Amino acid sequence: MAFAFKFPDVGEGIHEGEIVKWLIKEGDVVKEDQPLVEMQTDKAVVEIPSPKSGKILKLNFKDGDTVNVGEVLVLIEEKLLGKSLAKEDKGAVVGQLDEETSGKKDAEKITIRQTSDKNLVTNDSILATPKIRALANKLSVNISQVKGSGKNGIITEDDVINSSKGKTTFASQPKNSGIKVTKKYDFYGYVDRVALRGVRKTIAEHMTKSYSTIPHVTHMDFVDVTNLSEIREKEKKKLEKEKLKLTYLPFVIKAVISALKEHPYLNSTLDEENQEVILKKYYNIGIAVDTQDGLLVPVVKGADRKRITELAKELSNLSNLARERKIDLGDLRGGTFTITNIGSLGGTFATPIINYPECAILGLGRIQDSVLVKDGKIQIRKVMPFSLAFDHRIIDGAEAAKFANKIKEILEDPDSLLID
């Protein structure tokens, strides 16, 4: 019997996924729990295991396709003691699949026939793939009345289109028909069209929701990190023996947490439905990581309970997993405050978009030597610009400035951040 394995609900509110790579092919024999496909869900890549042992009869999608939860990913011919459970029918039928019907006791039987087209699915005597059936439906063509010109009478795309002539055309299709013609040029010349999907699609949706929901305000300042730089260089050499790279980020995280404890509204979210501000009593700090596929934000859970060295190790591990697209979905959830290091690419100030539904995000600029007046003397100091974007529904400018000043105070006198 052919088992229809549907794309399962993997939780975390996922409603669709993109196929990164099939790990099997049609005709392969798989075991239960064997990985079938790598799926990009939200911002993470996960392996989907087989629920059954058996032979792969049909892959319903190809690499790069987007699959909705509940759609059939693959058909598996179940095996029992090495023998197929499917009954042969005059050598034509190799398996049967019960297609779910609403409110009916008897499900319609869909058979898979042995033909030269492995993707062919037939209903009764109609030889057509799901793609061709979908096209016929869009063009309002009764596929049962179409004569197939393909091998063994298979209905082709041209057969359907030719049958539609005189009845409907591409130009006359309604907007919601699903049929559209896209030009590869505009008024000025040729263009390339890149599908918005995967991580970039998720980022687009998330950023749109954040910016259209939250009234953003950005507070900008700079901090003298000369003393912190000296401490980092000293401790950096010690940690090199452990092959651990020490950046400024663990120190900034510690300073941010101290400031959040004094200004708890920066560590909150707005419950719009109940009109309440939810003050978080835990400190999960998200760190924006630039990957080949787009921006990911791994979250360091319970960052307030971790030492500088522990933060450095976890940041390195999470960043590597994010860039390799092996990070777990759980590591991308639960943030209360986000830090993005624009300075790593040479930026100074920015207006970062808040990681919805958080209240604020801190953007760090590039550290550079600058001329400052300190203790009445002109000196060359190391200066780090920063940009604090905040939700003006929850925070006023004065509170944001006090929060920023606390971060400056700690980073400019970093004795409390020394590695123990």
PLY file of the C-alpha trace (Angstrom):
ply
format ascii 1.0
element vertex 420
property float x
property float y
property float z
element edge 419
property int vertex1
property int vertex2
end_header
0.00 0.00 0.00
1.27 3.48 -0.84
1.53 5.69 2.23
1.20 9.44 1.67
3.64 11.19 3.98
2.55 14.78 4.53
4.82 17.61 5.59
4.32 17.53 9.37
3.70 20.41 11.75
7.12 20.76 13.39
5.79 23.28 15.90
6.95 26.86 16.62
4.13 28.21 14.44
5.70 26.90 11.22
3.20 26.74 8.35
5.51 26.14 5.40
9.02 25.07 4.53
11.41 25.12 1.58
13.14 21.97 0.35
16.88 22.49 0.65
17.92 19.02 -0.52
16.37 15.59 -0.96
18.45 12.94 0.79
16.81 10.09 -1.15
15.50 9.50 -4.67
12.60 7.66 -6.23
13.15 3.90 -6.13
15.25 3.98 -2.94
14.31 1.67 -0.08
14.32 3.52 3.24
14.03 2.55 6.87
11.79 4.11 9.48
13.31 7.30 10.95
15.80 7.56 8.07
16.22 11.24 7.04
14.35 11.92 3.81
14.82 15.60 3.16
16.40 18.78 4.51
13.72 21.44 4.98
14.24 25.10 5.68
11.57 26.02 8.21
11.43 29.63 9.28
15.16 30.32 9.72
16.53 26.89 10.51
17.25 23.80 8.42
15.85 20.54 9.81
15.88 16.96 8.62
12.50 15.28 8.17
12.67 11.53 8.95
10.64 8.79 7.29
7.63 7.61 9.34
7.68 4.22 7.58
10.00 1.66 6.10
9.49 1.00 2.41
10.24 1.98 -1.17
10.09 5.58 -2.33
7.50 5.68 -5.09
7.20 9.37 -5.76
8.66 12.71 -4.67
5.98 15.39 -5.02
8.36 18.34 -4.89
11.83 19.23 -6.10
14.73 21.10 -4.48
13.82 24.74 -3.89
10.06 24.17 -3.79
7.97 25.61 -0.95
5.74 23.07 0.82
2.81 23.90 3.09
2.18 21.91 6.25
-0.21 19.07 5.34
0.87 18.73 1.71
2.09 15.29 0.63
5.88 15.26 0.45
6.45 11.71 -0.68
4.67 8.42 -1.41
6.14 5.35 0.30
5.32 1.77 -0.64
5.14 0.07 2.73
6.95 -3.22 3.28
6.08 -6.12 5.53
8.71 -8.84 6.13
10.40 -7.81 2.91
7.21 -8.15 0.84
5.03 -5.41 -0.56
1.62 -4.94 1.01
0.22 -3.73 -2.30
-1.86 -6.06 -4.37
-1.12 -6.36 -8.03
-3.94 -5.65 -10.46
-3.21 -7.18 -13.88
0.37 -5.93 -13.64
-0.69 -2.31 -13.79
-1.14 -1.20 -10.21
1.85 -1.16 -7.87
0.16 0.63 -4.98
-2.96 2.40 -3.84
-3.38 5.54 -1.80
-6.47 6.54 0.14
-7.07 10.20 -0.46
-8.79 11.88 2.50
-12.30 13.12 1.82
-14.40 15.35 4.02
-17.51 13.71 5.47
-17.23 10.56 3.34
-16.91 7.04 4.68
-15.27 5.63 1.57
-12.15 7.40 0.34
-11.52 7.80 -3.34
-8.81 5.44 -4.56
-5.94 6.97 -6.47
-3.67 4.48 -8.24
-0.08 4.72 -9.31
0.56 3.06 -12.66
3.79 1.67 -14.02
4.64 3.92 -16.93
7.70 5.70 -18.20
6.71 8.74 -16.11
7.53 7.99 -12.45
5.65 11.09 -11.31
2.45 10.02 -13.00
-0.65 9.79 -10.83
-3.87 8.58 -12.38
-7.49 8.67 -11.38
-9.40 5.93 -13.20
-8.11 5.95 -16.80
-6.79 9.53 -16.91
-3.01 9.63 -17.34
-1.74 12.98 -16.03
0.68 14.27 -13.42
-0.51 16.48 -10.53
1.14 19.46 -12.23
-0.85 18.89 -15.43
-4.08 18.39 -13.46
-3.47 21.68 -11.64
-2.89 23.45 -14.95
-6.12 22.01 -16.38
-8.01 23.23 -13.33
-6.56 26.73 -13.68
-7.48 26.85 -17.36
-10.99 25.47 -16.71
-10.29 22.42 -18.88
-12.13 19.13 -18.25
-9.10 16.86 -18.20
-11.24 13.74 -18.75
-12.01 15.06 -22.26
-8.39 15.75 -23.18
-6.64 13.26 -25.46
-3.06 12.63 -24.38
-0.34 12.93 -27.02
2.45 11.67 -24.79
3.85 8.17 -24.48
1.19 5.61 -23.52
-1.44 8.36 -23.87
-0.04 10.61 -21.13
-1.59 14.10 -21.15
1.01 16.81 -21.66
1.06 20.52 -20.90
0.56 21.32 -24.59
-2.49 19.03 -24.69
-4.12 21.02 -21.89
-3.20 24.41 -23.34
-4.43 23.43 -26.81
-7.70 22.20 -25.29
-8.14 25.56 -23.59
-7.88 27.55 -26.82
-11.14 29.21 -27.72
-12.29 28.87 -24.13
-9.75 30.84 -22.17
-6.34 32.40 -22.71
-3.51 33.51 -20.50
-4.31 37.14 -21.18
-7.91 36.74 -20.07
-7.12 34.99 -16.81
-8.50 36.63 -13.66
-5.96 38.01 -11.19
-6.39 35.14 -8.74
-6.17 32.36 -11.33
-2.52 31.61 -10.51
-1.51 32.02 -14.18
0.70 35.02 -14.82
3.22 36.09 -17.39
6.41 37.69 -16.05
8.55 39.78 -18.39
12.33 39.53 -18.24
12.70 43.19 -19.12
11.29 46.56 -18.12
11.14 49.93 -19.90
14.91 50.43 -19.62
16.30 46.97 -20.33
16.60 43.35 -19.23
16.25 42.32 -15.59
16.71 39.23 -13.43
13.94 38.06 -11.09
14.97 36.36 -7.84
12.31 34.51 -5.86
11.73 35.91 -2.38
11.85 32.76 -0.27
13.65 30.97 2.53
15.45 33.11 5.10
15.08 36.26 3.00
11.30 35.78 2.84
11.13 35.27 6.61
13.26 38.37 7.21
11.05 40.43 4.90
7.88 39.35 6.70
9.40 39.87 10.16
10.86 43.30 9.37
7.63 44.48 7.76
5.63 43.47 10.83
8.13 45.14 13.16
8.36 48.41 11.30
4.64 48.69 10.55
3.72 47.87 14.17
6.36 49.60 16.29
6.99 53.37 16.24
10.80 53.31 16.08
13.00 55.98 17.63
16.81 55.77 17.56
19.10 57.24 20.23
22.76 57.60 19.14
25.92 58.15 21.16
29.47 56.89 21.50
31.47 55.33 24.31
35.17 55.55 25.15
36.35 51.91 25.24
40.09 52.61 25.63
40.31 50.95 29.05
38.10 48.09 27.94
40.35 47.58 24.91
43.39 47.18 27.18
41.58 44.62 29.33
40.39 42.70 26.29
43.89 42.55 24.76
45.31 41.25 28.03
42.67 38.55 28.50
42.60 37.75 24.80
46.15 36.38 24.94
45.26 34.11 27.85
42.28 32.65 26.05
44.18 32.08 22.80
45.75 29.05 24.48
42.23 27.59 24.69
41.69 28.51 21.02
38.93 30.90 22.11
38.45 34.22 20.36
37.52 37.05 22.75
35.64 39.92 21.12
34.06 43.01 22.69
30.62 41.42 22.49
30.67 39.46 25.80
31.60 42.68 27.63
28.82 44.60 25.90
26.31 41.86 26.80
27.26 42.15 30.47
26.93 45.93 30.36
23.55 45.68 28.62
22.23 43.26 31.25
23.28 45.57 34.08
21.49 48.43 32.34
18.39 46.28 31.73
18.16 45.47 35.44
18.06 49.18 36.25
15.69 49.96 33.36
13.39 46.91 33.11
11.07 48.43 30.49
13.83 47.93 27.91
13.52 44.19 28.62
9.81 44.00 27.89
7.17 43.36 25.24
3.80 44.97 24.65
0.75 42.72 24.86
-1.43 44.64 22.42
-4.50 42.47 22.92
-4.62 42.92 26.71
-2.96 46.35 26.68
-0.25 45.31 29.11
3.52 45.75 29.19
5.16 42.42 30.03
8.38 42.98 31.98
10.70 40.01 31.52
12.52 38.79 34.64
15.03 36.81 32.58
17.73 37.98 30.20
17.98 36.19 26.86
20.21 38.21 24.56
19.93 37.80 20.79
23.00 38.37 18.64
22.53 39.16 14.94
24.71 36.94 12.74
25.31 37.59 9.06
25.10 34.33 7.10
25.26 33.49 3.42
21.47 33.06 3.37
20.58 36.15 5.39
20.47 37.51 8.92
19.89 35.06 11.77
19.57 35.94 15.46
20.74 33.16 17.82
19.77 33.76 21.44
22.03 33.33 24.47
19.66 32.08 27.16
20.19 33.20 30.78
23.06 35.46 29.78
23.04 37.15 33.19
24.19 33.89 34.83
27.20 33.40 32.56
30.77 34.66 32.88
32.64 36.49 30.13
34.47 33.33 29.07
31.23 31.31 28.98
29.57 33.98 26.86
32.54 34.01 24.46
32.35 30.22 23.99
28.57 30.19 23.48
28.66 33.12 21.06
31.31 31.36 18.98
29.35 28.10 18.95
25.99 29.68 18.08
27.51 31.86 15.36
29.18 28.87 13.70
25.97 26.82 13.82
24.02 29.73 12.33
26.47 30.18 9.44
26.47 26.44 8.76
22.64 26.43 8.91
22.73 23.70 11.54
21.28 25.77 14.36
18.23 24.48 16.22
14.97 26.43 16.03
14.98 26.69 19.83
18.22 28.67 19.67
16.48 31.30 17.55
13.58 31.80 19.97
12.97 33.47 23.32
15.03 36.65 22.99
14.31 39.63 25.23
16.86 42.11 23.79
18.99 42.06 20.64
22.47 43.34 19.80
23.67 43.79 16.21
27.30 44.58 15.41
27.21 46.82 12.36
30.81 47.84 13.02
32.11 44.42 12.00
31.47 45.51 8.40
32.72 49.05 8.88
29.55 50.94 9.82
29.35 53.80 12.32
25.75 54.69 13.16
22.55 53.05 11.94
18.81 52.87 12.57
18.36 49.14 13.30
14.89 47.60 13.16
13.67 46.11 16.44
13.46 42.32 16.60
9.68 42.15 17.10
8.11 41.72 19.64
11.07 42.95 21.71
11.22 46.54 22.91
14.70 47.59 21.79
17.83 46.73 19.81
21.40 47.97 20.24
23.54 48.54 17.14
27.31 48.68 17.69
29.48 50.74 15.35
33.10 50.29 14.30
35.66 51.04 17.05
38.15 53.61 15.84
40.78 55.99 17.18
39.36 59.46 17.80
40.53 62.72 19.31
38.82 63.40 22.66
39.32 65.86 25.48
39.83 63.88 28.71
40.78 65.45 32.04
41.40 68.73 30.23
43.85 67.17 27.79
43.55 66.25 24.14
44.06 62.52 23.77
43.74 59.78 21.17
41.10 57.36 22.50
39.34 54.30 21.18
35.71 55.16 20.57
32.75 52.88 19.82
29.62 54.53 18.34
26.27 52.90 19.10
22.63 53.25 18.08
19.75 52.27 20.38
16.41 51.81 18.60
13.42 51.52 20.94
9.63 51.14 20.94
8.22 54.60 21.64
4.93 53.07 22.79
6.75 51.67 25.82
9.81 53.87 26.23
10.27 57.64 26.12
13.47 59.30 24.97
14.58 60.17 28.49
14.42 56.54 29.65
16.32 55.41 26.56
19.04 58.02 27.21
19.42 56.87 30.83
19.72 53.28 29.66
22.38 54.27 27.11
24.27 56.29 29.73
24.37 53.25 32.04
25.93 51.16 29.26
28.51 53.89 28.70
29.28 54.13 32.41
30.03 50.42 32.67
32.04 50.09 29.47
34.14 53.18 30.24
34.98 51.85 33.71
35.01 48.09 33.04
36.58 46.82 36.29
33.30 45.08 37.17
33.51 43.15 33.91
36.93 41.63 34.58
37.17 37.92 33.89
37.12 35.94 37.15
0 1
1 2
2 3
3 4
4 5
5 6
6 7
7 8
8 9
9 10
10 11
11 12
12 13
13 14
14 15
15 16
16 17
17 18
18 19
19 20
20 21
21 22
22 23
23 24
24 25
25 26
26 27
27 28
28 29
29 30
30 31
31 32
32 33
33 34
34 35
35 36
36 37
37 38
38 39
39 40
40 41
41 42
42 43
43 44
44 45
45 46
46 47
47 48
48 49
49 50
50 51
51 52
52 53
53 54
54 55
55 56
56 57
57 58
58 59
59 60
60 61
61 62
62 63
63 64
64 65
65 66
66 67
67 68
68 69
69 70
70 71
71 72
72 73
73 74
74 75
75 76
76 77
77 78
78 79
79 80
80 81
81 82
82 83
83 84
84 85
85 86
86 87
87 88
88 89
89 90
90 91
91 92
92 93
93 94
94 95
95 96
96 97
97 98
98 99
99 100
100 101
101 102
102 103
103 104
104 105
105 106
106 107
107 108
108 109
109 110
110 111
111 112
112 113
113 114
114 115
115 116
116 117
117 118
118 119
119 120
120 121
121 122
122 123
123 124
124 125
125 126
126 127
127 128
128 129
129 130
130 131
131 132
132 133
133 134
134 135
135 136
136 137
137 138
138 139
139 140
140 141
141 142
142 143
143 144
144 145
145 146
146 147
147 148
148 149
149 150
150 151
151 152
152 153
153 154
154 155
155 156
156 157
157 158
158 159
159 160
160 161
161 162
162 163
163 164
164 165
165 166
166 167
167 168
168 169
169 170
170 171
171 172
172 173
173 174
174 175
175 176
176 177
177 178
178 179
179 180
180 181
181 182
182 183
183 184
184 185
185 186
186 187
187 188
188 189
189 190
190 191
191 192
192 193
193 194
194 195
195 196
196 197
197 198
198 199
199 200
200 201
201 202
202 203
203 204
204 205
205 206
206 207
207 208
208 209
209 210
210 211
211 212
212 213
213 214
214 215
215 216
216 217
217 218
218 219
219 220
220 221
221 222
222 223
223 224
224 225
225 226
226 227
227 228
228 229
229 230
230 231
231 232
232 233
233 234
234 235
235 236
236 237
237 238
238 239
239 240
240 241
241 242
242 243
243 244
244 245
245 246
246 247
247 248
248 249
249 250
250 251
251 252
252 253
253 254
254 255
255 256
256 257
257 258
258 259
259 260
260 261
261 262
262 263
263 264
264 265
265 266
266 267
267 268
268 269
269 270
270 271
271 272
272 273
273 274
274 275
275 276
276 277
277 278
278 279
279 280
280 281
281 282
282 283
283 284
284 285
285 286
286 287
287 288
288 289
289 290
290 291
291 292
292 293
293 294
294 295
295 296
296 297
297 298
298 299
299 300
300 301
301 302
302 303
303 304
304 305
305 306
306 307
307 308
308 309
309 310
310 311
311 312
312 313
313 314
314 315
315 316
316 317
317 318
318 319
319 320
320 321
321 322
322 323
323 324
324 325
325 326
326 327
327 328
328 329
329 330
330 331
331 332
332 333
333 334
334 335
335 336
336 337
337 338
338 339
339 340
340 341
341 342
342 343
343 344
344 345
345 346
346 347
347 348
348 349
349 350
350 351
351 352
352 353
353 354
354 355
355 356
356 357
357 358
358 359
359 360
360 361
361 362
362 363
363 364
364 365
365 366
366 367
367 368
368 369
369 370
370 371
371 372
372 373
373 374
374 375
375 376
376 377
377 378
378 379
379 380
380 381
381 382
382 383
383 384
384 385
385 386
386 387
387 388
388 389
389 390
390 391
391 392
392 393
393 394
394 395
395 396
396 397
397 398
398 399
399 400
400 401
401 402
402 403
403 404
404 405
405 406
406 407
407 408
408 409
409 410
410 411
411 412
412 413
413 414
414 415
415 416
416 417
417 418
418 419
